[in-house]
Every structure is written in C-alpha cells, then in structure tokens.
C-alpha cells in the first residue's frame, strides 16, 4: 500500500507540472467590488477546466502556494472541486477570517462542502450560538481531570505498542503509529476493547476519514466516497447501539464521559449529538496525532543532534512513562513539537463560507464564496518565517520568538471560537508516545532521503515513512 501511494505521488507531481504548462493562468477578478466601496477585487485564475488547481495543490502545496503568492499576493482565488475558492496566505488575513468579528463566515457551510457527509454534526461543523452551546458541553470532556484519566488509559497501550515494534532497516513508522493510535482511539474514545468489534470500528473509521479526502466526490459503488458513507453508517450504528450501556455505566472513556457531560446550567447532549461528536472527535484526534508523531520522528531522524538532545532530556526525567504533570517538564520536546506543527501542520487547511458580501484584508468577498486558510503553506513562507524549510526548534525560544511576529503567524490549532478543543489531548498523546520511543529506540533515515508527502488532513507520508530502527 505504501509503495503504491509513493508511486502515485510521483505520478501526480509529473502530471501537475504538465497541467500548469498546458493551462496558462487566465487572470481575472473573482467579482467586481461594489462601486465606491474602496475594496480591491480578489485576483486569480481557475486552472484546468473542471478540476481547477486540485492536482497541482495536492502534488506540491508548498511550491504551489509560493508561486501563487508571487503572482497574486496573500489574498487570491483558484478553482478546485468545481468551485472558486479564495485562499488566504497572510497572518493578518487569517486573523480576520478566524476571529470573524462580523459573524459573517460559516464554518458549518464551509466544512459541510468538504467533509459534511462523513463528519456532519461535529463541533467544527457548527456555527455561532449552536457551536457555543455544544462547545460548552464538550468542554466537560477535556478538563484537566478528564485528560489525566485519558492519559492513564492511554499509557499502557502506548508502552505495549511501542515496545512491540520489530527493529529493522526499513521500519514503516507511519503505518505503525497509525495502527497504535487507532487502537488508542477505539479504546480510549469509544471504549471498545480489542477484538473483532474494535477492528470493524477502526476500519469503518478509516473509510470515513478517506472519504473526506476523496477527489472524486460521487457515490459510485466501490469508490472512496461510497466506502466513506458506508463507514459513517457503521459508526452511527455502533454508537447508537452502545449508548444505553454507556449512559448506565460510569466508564472513563470519552464516549462514557459525553453521555454524562452536564454544564452548570444543566445542558447535556442528546443521543444524536453524542453520535455526531464521537465520530468527529475520533477523526480529529487520531489523524492529526498520527501525522504529528510521524513527522516529528522524521525530523529527529534527519537531525540526530536533536534526537539525542530529546533523548537525554527524557532519560534525565528518570521515568519510563509520563504522568500529566510531566508534560511541561520536557522543554526541548515542546520546542521540537511546535516546530513540527509549523513545518507539517496536521490540519493543513481551515475553511469557511461567506454568508453575505463582506471583505478580508481590503478585498471584496461575495456571498457564497468558500474561503480557505492554508496554515501548512503559510507557516512555510519566507515572508513570515526565516529559513522556513529548516528544522529549527529554537526559533520558538523567548529570545527569538518567531511565532510572536503576529498572533496568527503560528495557527496550527486554528483560532477564534473554533480553536481546537482537543489541542491539549493531542499534545499529550504526541509527547507520551515520543517519550517512550526515545527511551526505547534510536532511529535514522538514509542520507538524502526526503519523505514523499500526499495531501490528507495535513501532509501525510506516502511511503509509510521507512526508518532504520534500532533498540537501545
């Protein structure tokens, strides 16, 4: 599977280059600004008929974004998924969109277009008062006490999973991390113990995630979209079937917690709400953490001095696993984690739809426009980050503080009302897993190796990320 993905990645890159040569940019404004508004039009081009620039963006999003910035600046439009989409590439423009002070940008309608059929009803796919209501209840599942409980459930599985890896010269790290965190998701989130049921749940979840990434968005039998819809239905059936037992029990898994979550005002979730939130949270927590761990390990393989620095830090802690209080006691790991989020943002884009004519950064945005933040590509822009392609965790030290050049220069968790509610859980998972890896193994990659990345929730290894893994 990994080999086929890598081959496909190289084919897409070749086709992308040919497409760009065949279809030169037909520059035009997205829409004419209202007379006397003083607003500038958003300039751009659709790209090849029908598909727009989808192939080019998926083949090499960083290079594509840099070329678009050169041509059109930080607010521009392009064609994709059959629609015109405005892309934002500056922290100031991102701030306007995510803070949405005019309450004119809909996350629900924006994400509905991309992943709605698979993750409808999740916290990210809700707006305004409805979003606030649901977030207030969902927050009960991410308090410090709850996070401690999740870490206690997670830790034995991390230890068992990481310690069971078989060292070798081409160990597919991404594939093994994915398997490890899928187990975690089914146990810690869904409360499903390992066995045939958990396997079916994991497979359905994977199908739903892949459905949301599908380029061909039609319900053809056997297609990715079709499998995604079937996976969503299976997940719905499972959570509905298990709800009565979870409501009657007192488990520590997220599913049980959501069944009993109540705010001070007595607000709680309906059965349908719980099903929707469970499906979305499993996707958001698993997929992003898998990518973050994999890409952090990749950079530590390419930068052995940083790997050794982090290993000595973990060894100095003197503990085989992390307690919740230990998460802030590994400062070098925190720096490396933040740099990984900058270089390989696990949520590569954020999307909204304009509910009315409005503006961003002095540019006219007509009603119905999809507006997308390219967080991954913006954090690889030399305009906002010195040497953006260099792994340099010390850029986050207080005396440099490159992330403080603008409050939205580093937005891996989004911002505003929709800032990621699970960001502390994600950081906890990454650090707990990496701590165990550092104490157990040393790893490297061949000189000159560059992991081929494909578009997913964020940049994802296409080849399984083969590393040379050695037990200490």
Secondary structure, DSSP 8 states (H G I E B T S, - for coil): -HHHHHHHHHHHHHHHHHHHHHS----EESS---TTS--B--EEE--BTTTBTHHHHHH-HHHHHHHHHHHH-SEEEEEETTEEEEEE-SHHHHHHHHH-TTS-EEHHHHHHHHHHHHHTTSGGG--HHHHHHHHHHHGGGGSHHHHHHHHHHHHHHHHHHHHT---EEEEEHHHHHHHHHHHHIIIIIT---TTHHHHHHHHHHHHHHHHHT-SS-S--TTSHHHHHHHHHHHHHHHHHHHHHHHHHS---SHHHHHHH---TT-----HHHHHHHHHHHHHHHHHHHHHHHHHHHHHHHH-HHHHHHHHHHHHHHT-SS--GGGGGS-HHHHHHHHHHHHHT-SS--EEEEESSSEEETTEEE-TT-EEEE-HHHHTT-TTTSTTTTS--GGGGSTTT-GGGSSTTSS-TT--GGGS-TTHHHHHHHHHHHHHHHHHHEEEE--TT----EEESSSEEESS--EEEEEE-
